[in-house]
Amino acid sequence: MMTEPLPPETPPLHRPRAASQPLQPLSWAGWAAAVVTIATLTRQPVYLLLLLASIGAVRWRCVQEPEKRSLSSLRLGLLLFASTALANWAMVRAGTTELFALPAWIPLLGGGWTLEALAYGALNGLALATLLVGFSLLHQVVAVRALLRLTPRAYYPVAVVLSIAVTFVPTTLLQLQQIREAQAVRGHRLRGVRSWLPLIVPLLEGGLERSLQLAEAMVARGFASLAAPHARGAQGLALAGFASLVVGWLLQLTVGTLWWTPLPMAGGGAALLFALWYAGRQHPYTVYRPQPWQRRDWIVLAGALLAAGAYLLPIFDRSTLFYSPYPTLTGPALDWRIGLATAGLLFPALL
């Protein structure tokens, strides 16, 4: 008697490989803090270009979106760069390399237009454009709700109000686009100042309606109905830490070459963090799906600390940070170790 062959054994089922978890919002916040630190501390063009290149590399690797929308912040950054350079060139009369001169009787614009004023305005515009692109990247890779969770519970109402203010502008622009499309279907065309009235009135009505609905929803959910109990000592310590942080920051911008200037900022930052941590412990909360820390989160945070520490701590030649094209435009001094430390901001792209 012949028997049918047994079917081949089916391979064991394997669980599909889980998708990689995104980076922790706290690591992205540390990365953004390092960007802000570098862009505000230096006007050295090489360091600013290295910072902008690092942000561009991280944006290219970490942001996945349509091409048109990905260029919007870059276009706005270029506009900010050009407008800042032209404004400083038109208003400032310092410098020795005069390109051309206008009659002195012209208000604000009269006098010699110098190359040094244009260069310094371009450096300020480059720093502002770098900050804009960096915060745009942070907004695209981290959700507003995730950033909101980083706020201590004692200051949670303030964080909610700030998040609503941040999302107000894109919501208004979206509503304006919808109103324009609806009016275009009805045959409306923009031909002058009066033709903007059918757009502005519905926009104002919609904004007021959204604000009233949001206020009613927040009141119905008991938002900030009770004063959060927290210790006055934590508030005083947070205020003192913030004041010390600001004083240390100003010392870094003015006499940052001295060895003791980072101490007030470091002490104030530590006091502020401790006060926020203590105030947050008074308001415990739970998370439905916590996101665990991974090795790459620590690597990204370590890279941000490395980059910021090279600009803050008197380890390398910090005199190269304080570049000014006045009175005569010259080449900037460069410390290659600081430029190499800036590459620590590339870790999100490399990972």
Protein Blocks (a to p, Z undefined) as FASTA:
>chain_A
ZZdddddddddddddddddddddfklmmmmmmmmmmmmmmpccfklmmmmmmmmmmmmmm
mpccdfklmmmmmmmmmmmmmmmmmmmmmmpcgdjbdfbdcdfklghjgccddfklmmmm
mmmmmmmmmmmmmmmmmmmmpcfklmmmmpcfklmmmmmmmmmmmmmmmmmmmmmmmmmm
mmmmnopacfbfklmmmmmmmmmmmmmmmmmmmmmmmmmnopakbccdddfklmmmmmmm
mmmmmmmmmmmmmmmmbmklmmmmmmmmmmmmmmmmmmmmmmgcddfbacdddfklmmmm
mmmmmmmmmmmpcfbcfklmmgcfbfbdcdddddfklmmmmmmmmmmmmZZ
